[in-house]
Amino acid sequence: MAEPAELEVSVMYALPQQEFLRPLRVAPGTTVGQAIERSGVLASFPDINLVTQPVGIYAKKKSLDTVLRDGDRVEIYRPLVADPKDSRRKRAAKKQTGQAAPVA
């Protein structure tokens, strides 16, 4: 089966109040890093630091040199606000002291 002339991918970055989702058509062999640069997300969000912020494809961490496949969604992840382990420990401690968890 022959490779398509172009791949359809998208680049995603989300903040609490704003999101960036840009569909792109790229050549086969394009990497995650190249797609991010082409998308314009770095110009729209200059605080993004690809050295320290992880990236991935559909919630699976990938490196910037990962070659894209047709239909991939490249995601740029924000730093965590709280350590998930600490959050779980605090919830467990509250539960042990008898404080009821808020009901949604």
Number of C-alpha atoms within 10 A of each C-alpha: 3 4 9 10 9 15 19 17 19 22 23 21 20 13 9 5 5 7 10 16 15 17 14 18 15 20 17 16 14 16 18 26 18 16 23 23 12 15 19 13 19 15 10 10 11 8 8 16 12 14 8 10 11 17 24 19 20 12 12 10 14 16 13 18 12 15 15 23 19 16 13 16 22 28 24 22 19 15 9 7 6 8 8 10 8 10 11 11 11 12 12 11 12 13 12 10 8 8 10 9 9 5 4 3
